[in-house]
Amino acid sequence: MRRALLPLAALALCGAMPPASYPPASYPVVRPGIALRFPADHGAHPAFRTEWWYVTGLLRTANGRDVGFQITFFRTRPQTDAANPSRFAAGQVLFAHAALSDPAIGRLLHAERAARAGFGLAAARIGDTDVRLRDWRMRRLADGRFVATVSSAEFALSLTLNPRQPPLPQGEGGYSRKGPDPRQASYYYSIPHLAVAGTLTRNGRAVPVFGRAWLDREWSSDYLGGAAVGWDWTGLNLNDGGALMAFRIRDKAGRALWAGGSYRGRDGRVVRLTPGDVRFTPLTRWRSRRTGAVYPVAQMLSVRLPGGVRHYRLTPLFADQELDGRRSGMPVYWEGAVRTDGGSGYLELTGYAAPLSL
């Protein structure tokens, strides 16, 4: 589910809203009954309103230090006139975020890129993963490995991500509901337990790193209903080889409007989680001095599985993993590395600084 964090920056790159005489863009509706197809669904789906390639994980340096990382590419199709013949018309807009969670620093290091597609600046390939934005790139090699490179003034990552498990379709075979209206949905799959190796560069010095990561692929045209303000999401790589994704969509009172997820056990069997199977209970809240937002950065995740309810205590690597994207027209949200008994992963918290408007 997750991460439709694009609209303000999209409007900025488009220059303005389209004139009233322009016909509105027509977006496909996400419907159940699809069959995911690979490698085609690793690639872009440009007819849909929004899409992302989202990697999060934990890396270990040679001296045994753990750091979290995030590499994200977004694609969005703005409400512009499809018949506009200008090469400068923003038919597709791409964004990218990269972040490093280092407990030794105690706050996120992050960087962004944004550009309209074309002119050699940005592109998202149809048919397989190859998305690039200026000097940042993520692509899938012929042998199935993914490679990602990002660089900024404070850090750079050059990583190879090797799948150890097949893709995990979310929801009903890849159709993932986000609310009571079945049109509020996405096509969604994950690849957990990616084996990661590469280099992390800081202060001009490159050091080898290794670890494991989680890749989310999602595309949609309609996400949140009118009463929704944001979501809590987690993806956990479990040490026994299992994988757990869980989310809840919240209203302004903090109540769950919808929830779901999936659990794949070490035997490969998949359990689809419905709204009654998922519960997030805040344990520790942290207030940001920058934005005033209060986030439940430590939570107890309870999921109903065959054999009973299991509890996963989500403990952040450190509290201040807030990503403040206001300078680039993006929202404020919390995205952080977490540990749990028997695993690790990432927790994302949106709509706590302000309601998320999609």
LORO-34050 format. One line per 4 residues: their letters; for each residue x, y, z of C-alpha. Coordinates in steps of 0.1 Angstrom, whole numbers, padded with zeros to 4 digits. Each point is the difference from the previous one (the first is absolute). Layout:
A) X Y Z ~ ...
END
This chain:
MRRA) 0000 0000 0000 ~ 0017 0032 0007 ~ 0019 0030 -0012 ~ -0022 0020 -0023
LLPL) 0020 0031 0011 ~ 0001 0019 -0033 ~ -0027 0026 -0008 ~ 0015 0033 0011
AALA) 0033 -0006 -0017 ~ -0018 -0012 -0031 ~ -0018 0033 -0003 ~ 0032 0019 0005
LCGA) 0017 -0019 -0028 ~ -0030 0003 -0023 ~ 0001 0038 0005 ~ -0037 0004 0008
MPPA) -0033 -0018 -0001 ~ -0012 -0006 -0036 ~ -0024 0026 -0014 ~ -0037 -0007 0004
SYPP) -0003 -0008 -0037 ~ 0023 -0030 0003 ~ -0018 -0033 0004 ~ 0009 -0017 0033
ASYP) 0023 -0030 -0003 ~ -0018 -0034 0001 ~ 0017 -0025 0023 ~ -0006 -0037 0000
VVRP) -0020 -0014 0030 ~ 0017 -0026 0021 ~ -0021 -0031 0000 ~ 0002 -0035 0015
GIAL) 0007 -0031 -0021 ~ 0033 0010 -0015 ~ 0030 -0023 -0004 ~ 0034 0015 0006
RFPA) 0024 -0007 -0029 ~ 0038 0002 0002 ~ 0022 0015 -0010 ~ -0026 0024 -0015
DHGA) -0014 0011 0034 ~ 0036 0009 0012 ~ -0003 0028 -0026 ~ -0020 0032 -0002
HPAF) -0038 0002 -0003 ~ -0003 0036 -0014 ~ -0038 0001 -0005 ~ -0005 -0001 0038
RTEW) 0000 0031 0021 ~ 0029 -0009 0023 ~ 0026 -0028 0004 ~ 0031 -0007 0021
WYVT) 0031 -0022 0003 ~ 0008 0001 0037 ~ 0029 -0017 0017 ~ 0007 0001 0038
GLLR) 0024 -0021 0020 ~ 0028 -0003 0026 ~ 0037 0001 -0009 ~ 0029 -0011 0021
TANG) 0035 0016 -0004 ~ 0033 -0018 0003 ~ 0003 0012 0036 ~ -0034 -0015 0009
RDVG) -0021 0032 0001 ~ -0036 -0002 -0013 ~ -0015 0027 -0021 ~ -0034 0002 -0017
FQIT) -0005 0011 -0036 ~ -0028 0010 -0023 ~ 0002 0004 -0038 ~ -0033 0010 -0017
FFRT) -0010 0008 -0035 ~ -0035 0014 -0007 ~ -0018 0005 -0033 ~ -0032 0021 -0003
RPQT) -0022 0009 -0029 ~ -0013 0035 0006 ~ -0034 0015 -0011 ~ 0013 0015 -0032
DAAN) -0013 0000 -0036 ~ 0011 -0032 -0017 ~ -0005 0017 -0034 ~ 0025 0028 0008
PSRF) 0027 -0003 -0027 ~ 0027 0018 0019 ~ 0031 -0019 0010 ~ -0001 0019 0032
AAGQ) -0034 -0013 0011 ~ 0003 -0020 0032 ~ -0016 -0033 -0011 ~ 0020 -0018 0027
VLFA) 0018 0013 0030 ~ 0027 -0019 0020 ~ 0012 0005 0035 ~ 0026 -0018 0021
HAAL) 0009 0000 0037 ~ 0029 -0016 0017 ~ 0006 0000 0038 ~ 0025 -0014 0024
SDPA) -0009 -0009 0037 ~ 0032 0000 0020 ~ -0004 -0002 0038 ~ 0034 0017 0003
IGRL) -0015 0032 -0016 ~ -0034 -0003 0017 ~ -0020 0015 -0029 ~ -0007 -0009 -0036
LHAE) 0024 0010 -0028 ~ -0021 0003 -0032 ~ 0000 0014 -0035 ~ -0025 0004 -0028
RAAR) -0001 0002 -0038 ~ -0030 0010 -0022 ~ -0005 0006 -0038 ~ -0025 -0005 -0027
AGFG) 0006 -0030 -0022 ~ 0020 0006 -0032 ~ 0030 0021 -0011 ~ 0023 -0027 0013
LAAA) -0008 0011 0036 ~ -0025 -0026 0012 ~ -0016 -0032 -0013 ~ -0018 -0031 0012
RIGD) 0002 -0030 -0023 ~ -0030 -0021 -0010 ~ 0005 -0037 0002 ~ 0026 -0003 0027
TDVR) 0016 0021 0028 ~ 0022 0028 -0013 ~ -0009 0034 0016 ~ 0024 0029 0000
LRDW) 0000 0036 0011 ~ 0031 0019 -0010 ~ 0029 -0019 0016 ~ -0022 -0022 0021
RMRR) -0011 -0034 -0013 ~ -0016 -0033 0009 ~ -0001 -0029 -0025 ~ -0004 -0037 -0002
LADG) 0027 -0021 -0016 ~ -0005 -0030 -0023 ~ 0009 -0024 0029 ~ -0028 0015 0022
RFVA) 0021 0022 0023 ~ -0009 0036 0005 ~ 0027 0027 0001 ~ -0006 0035 0015
TVSS) 0023 0030 0001 ~ -0007 0034 0017 ~ 0022 0028 0011 ~ -0003 0032 0019
AEFA) 0022 0025 0018 ~ -0001 -0020 0033 ~ 0000 -0036 -0012 ~ -0001 -0024 -0030
LSLT) -0012 -0036 -0004 ~ 0009 -0025 -0027 ~ -0018 -0032 0008 ~ -0008 -0034 -0016
LNPR) -0032 -0016 0012 ~ -0003 -0037 -0006 ~ -0035 -0016 0004 ~ 0001 -0032 0022
QPPL) -0038 -0005 -0002 ~ -0027 0004 -0027 ~ -0022 0031 -0001 ~ -0027 0001 0026
PQGE) -0033 0012 -0015 ~ -0019 0022 0025 ~ -0038 -0002 0006 ~ -0019 -0022 -0024
GGYS) 0027 -0011 -0024 ~ 0014 0035 -0003 ~ -0033 0019 0004 ~ 0004 0019 0034
RKGP) -0030 0018 0014 ~ 0005 0033 0019 ~ -0035 0007 0011 ~ -0037 -0010 0000
DPRQ) -0003 0012 -0036 ~ 0015 -0028 -0022 ~ 0013 0027 -0024 ~ 0023 0013 0028
ASYY) 0027 -0026 -0007 ~ 0033 -0006 -0016 ~ 0019 -0027 -0019 ~ 0027 -0010 0025
YSIP) 0027 -0026 0005 ~ 0031 -0002 0021 ~ 0033 -0017 -0002 ~ 0012 -0006 0036
HLAV) 0034 -0014 0011 ~ 0021 0017 -0027 ~ 0037 -0008 0007 ~ 0018 0034 -0002
AGTL) 0037 0007 -0007 ~ 0018 0031 -0011 ~ 0016 0032 0013 ~ -0010 0029 0021
TRNG) 0019 0032 -0005 ~ 0003 0026 0027 ~ 0024 0030 0001 ~ 0017 -0013 -0031
RAVP) 0007 -0034 0014 ~ -0017 -0031 -0014 ~ -0005 -0030 0023 ~ -0015 -0034 -0008
VFGR) -0034 -0008 0014 ~ -0023 -0030 -0001 ~ -0034 -0008 0014 ~ -0036 -0007 -0010
AWLD) -0028 0020 -0015 ~ -0036 0001 -0011 ~ -0013 0013 -0034 ~ -0036 0012 -0004
REWS) -0015 0005 -0034 ~ -0033 0017 -0002 ~ -0021 0019 -0026 ~ -0035 0015 0004
SDYL) -0024 0027 -0011 ~ -0020 0005 0032 ~ 0013 -0005 0035 ~ -0016 0016 0030
GGAA) -0037 0007 0007 ~ -0011 0034 0012 ~ 0001 -0009 0037 ~ 0036 -0013 -0001
VGWD) 0029 0021 0012 ~ 0029 -0024 -0003 ~ 0013 -0035 0008 ~ 0023 -0021 0021
WTGL) 0020 -0027 -0020 ~ 0027 -0025 0007 ~ 0019 -0026 -0020 ~ 0020 -0025 0021
NLND) 0026 -0025 -0011 ~ -0001 -0027 0026 ~ 0031 -0020 0010 ~ -0017 -0033 -0007
GGAL) -0005 0009 -0036 ~ -0036 0012 0004 ~ -0013 0034 -0011 ~ -0027 0023 0015
MAFR) -0017 0031 -0015 ~ -0027 0018 0019 ~ -0017 0033 -0003 ~ -0029 0021 0013
IRDK) -0017 0030 -0015 ~ -0009 0026 0027 ~ -0027 0026 0003 ~ 0006 0034 0018
AGRA) -0009 -0016 0034 ~ 0027 -0026 -0005 ~ -0025 -0028 -0006 ~ 0006 -0027 -0026
LWAG) -0021 0005 -0031 ~ 0015 -0030 -0017 ~ 0029 -0024 0006 ~ 0016 -0030 -0016
GSYR) 0033 -0017 -0009 ~ 0015 -0034 -0006 ~ 0022 -0025 0017 ~ 0022 -0025 -0018
GRDG) 0014 -0027 0023 ~ 0033 -0017 -0004 ~ -0018 -0029 -0017 ~ -0011 0024 -0027
RVVR) -0037 0000 0009 ~ -0017 0034 -0002 ~ -0027 0013 0023 ~ -0020 0030 -0012
LTPG) -0008 0024 0029 ~ -0034 0016 0000 ~ -0011 0032 0020 ~ -0009 -0020 0031
DVRF) 0034 -0018 0000 ~ 0023 0030 0006 ~ 0004 0023 0030 ~ 0026 0027 0006
TPLT) 0003 0011 0037 ~ 0022 0030 0007 ~ 0026 -0005 0027 ~ 0023 0030 -0002
RWRS) -0007 0034 -0016 ~ 0027 0024 -0011 ~ -0006 0037 -0008 ~ 0020 0017 -0027
RRTG) 0016 0034 0009 ~ 0000 0009 -0037 ~ -0036 -0005 -0009 ~ -0018 -0006 0033
AVYP) -0014 -0033 -0013 ~ -0004 -0028 0026 ~ 0007 -0035 -0014 ~ -0006 -0035 0016
VAQM) 0035 -0011 -0007 ~ -0001 -0032 0020 ~ -0031 -0021 -0004 ~ -0013 -0035 0007
LSVR) -0013 -0016 -0031 ~ -0024 -0028 0006 ~ -0011 -0023 -0029 ~ -0024 -0028 -0001
LPGG) 0015 -0031 -0017 ~ -0009 -0036 -0001 ~ 0008 -0014 0034 ~ -0007 0033 0019
VRHY) 0010 0037 0003 ~ 0037 0009 -0003 ~ 0014 0031 0014 ~ 0030 0020 -0014
RLTP) 0015 0028 0020 ~ 0013 0026 -0025 ~ 0029 0019 0015 ~ 0017 0028 -0020
LFAD) 0037 0001 -0006 ~ -0003 0035 0015 ~ -0029 0024 0004 ~ 0007 0029 -0025
QELD) -0005 -0017 -0033 ~ -0024 0027 -0013 ~ 0003 0010 -0036 ~ -0008 0036 -0005
GRRS) -0006 0005 -0038 ~ -0016 0034 0001 ~ 0029 0017 -0018 ~ -0007 -0021 -0031
GMPV) -0038 0002 0003 ~ -0003 -0034 0016 ~ -0018 -0009 0033 ~ 0015 -0006 0034
YWEG) -0001 -0036 0011 ~ 0019 -0025 0022 ~ 0019 -0028 -0017 ~ 0023 -0020 0021
AVRT) 0019 -0032 0006 ~ -0014 -0022 0027 ~ 0008 -0032 0017 ~ -0023 -0027 0014
DGGS) 0005 -0033 0018 ~ 0012 -0023 -0028 ~ 0003 0026 -0028 ~ 0005 0035 -0012
GYLE) -0016 0024 -0026 ~ -0014 0034 -0004 ~ -0030 0019 0014 ~ -0017 0029 -0019
LTGY) -0023 0025 0017 ~ -0018 0026 -0022 ~ -0027 0026 0008 ~ 0013 0008 0035
AAPL) 0014 0034 -0009 ~ -0030 0009 -0022 ~ -0027 -0020 -0017 ~ 0013 -0016 -0032
SL) -0019 0013 -0030 ~ 0002 -0021 -0032
END
